[in-house]
Amino acid sequence: MNSKTLEVNSIPIPPQLTGLLKRALGRTGTGFDEGAFLQQLQYWTVNSETRGWLSNGMKWIYNSLKAWQKRFPWMSEYGLRKAIANLKKLGLIQTAQHWLTHTVSV
């Protein structure tokens, strides 16, 4: 594989994860979008260099919806909102809105 085909900041998305998410969501989600968001969020929560804050033992990551979209350029705003809502519905993430930014925690 040519190194130019992989970006430095690419998100590894295990096929097993997307399959599990797709089965859990049925027609309400793709599994891929939710898997990409969950994998990136997991990376940010364990990375000590990622900005966020700790509350009740959980690291919260914050971004505006526009900033989240820059991280996931293939997703529309609707698709991003839907992926976040699906992960929240499954109990995999928590969300809150502070200062007009969306915060998310695993």
N, C-alpha and C positions, 0 to 999 in steps of 0.2 A: 504494500500500500504506500502510495506517495505521501510524504509528510505534509504536502500542501493541502491534502484533502481533510486533514484534521486541524481544527483551530486549537490554539493554546488553551483557551478557556472553554473548551467544549464540555458538554454535560454527558457523562456516560449514563445511559438509561438501560438497565437490565431488561431483556425481553420478558423474563419471569414477572418482574414488577408490573410492567404494562399489561400483561395478561391477567394477573390477579386483579388489578384495578379495573380493567374492562369487564371482567366477570362480576365484580362487586357492583359496578355502576350500571351494567346493562346498557340500555339505550341512552342513558343520561350523560355519558361521557365517552371519551375516546380511549382512555387509559394512557395514551402516549403523552398528551398535554399534562395530565395530572402527574404522571411519572416524572416528566421533565421538571415540573415545578417542585415536586417532593424531593427529588435528588439534589436539585440546586439548593433548596432550603436546608436539607440535611448537611450539605457541604458547608454552607454559611454558618450553621449553628455549631459545628465542631471546630471550625477554623478560628483560632484565637485572634487573627488579624482582622476579621470581619467586624464591622461596627454593629452594635446592637446594645441591648441592656439586659441584665438579669433581673427577674422578678419571680419570687417563689420557686427558685431553682430552675427556671426555664429561661433560655436565651431568646429574646425577641428581636426579630429583624424588621427593619422598617424601610419603606419605599413608598413613593407616590405610585399611583396606578400607571402613570406615564413611564416612570423609572422601571417598574416591573416589566412593562411592555418592551422596553429596550433590551432587557435580558432575554426575552422570548419573542423575537421579531416575527415569527410565523403565526403567532396568536393575535387575533383581533382583541379589542378591549372586551367585547362580549365573551370571546373564548377564554380569555384570562380570568374574567370574573366567574365564569362557569366552572373552570378547573379548580379555582380556589374554593368555590361553594361546594363542589363535589368532594374535595378532600376534607372540608369541614364537616360535611354530612356524614362521611365515613368515620369521623372522629380522629383523623390522622393529624390534623392541624387545628390550631385555634387562631382566631383573628380578632382584632380590635382596631378601632379607628381613633387615632390621637393626632391632633394638630393637622388634620387633613391629609395624613399619610396612612397607609394600610400597614399594620404590623402583623406579623405572622410568626407563629412558633410551632415547632414540632412537639 
